[in-house]
Amino acid sequence: MTTYGSIANYLGAKRSARMVGYAMNSSAQKDVPAHRVVNRKGLLTGKHHFDGTNLMQQLLENEGITVVDNQIQDLEQVYWNPAEEL
């Protein structure tokens, strides 16, 4: 799990989280794990870009992520910071 802002920061565009979101929206038919990217509060803000009403949540739950009321529970426990991979 990571956030739009974390990806933007990693790419050197710290204030471009929305641009990352727009890019993730267009990746629905590609082999991109867009379901693993949420907003900074852990909300499934991109869920309406997935087929089906709860597909994003279902994909996350299949991976062992707990989602309650469209929000990742214990985000800090499952968070991945792409900048730490350097």
Residue pairs with C-beta under 8 A, 6 or more apart in sequence:
1 36
1 37
1 38
1 42
1 60
1 65
1 72
1 75
1 78
1 79
1 80
2 36
2 37
2 38
2 79
2 80
2 81
2 82
3 17
3 37
3 38
3 39
3 40
3 79
4 17
4 18
4 20
4 21
4 24
4 37
4 38
4 39
4 40
5 14
5 17
5 20
5 39
5 40
6 80
6 81
6 82
6 83
7 17
7 20
7 37
7 82
8 14
8 15
8 16
8 17
8 19
8 20
9 83
10 82
10 83
11 20
13 19
17 39
17 40
20 37
21 37
21 45
21 46
24 32
24 34
24 37
24 46
24 49
25 34
25 46
25 49
27 34
28 34
28 49
28 50
28 51
34 46
34 49
34 50
35 50
35 55
35 56
35 59
35 60
36 60
36 63
37 46
38 44
38 45
38 46
38 72
38 75
39 45
41 71
41 75
42 71
42 72
42 73
42 75
43 70
43 71
43 72
44 56
44 57
44 60
44 67
44 70
44 71
44 72
46 56
47 54
47 55
47 56
47 57
47 70
50 56
50 59
52 58
57 67
57 70
60 67
60 72
61 67
65 72
65 78
66 72
66 73
66 74
67 73
72 78
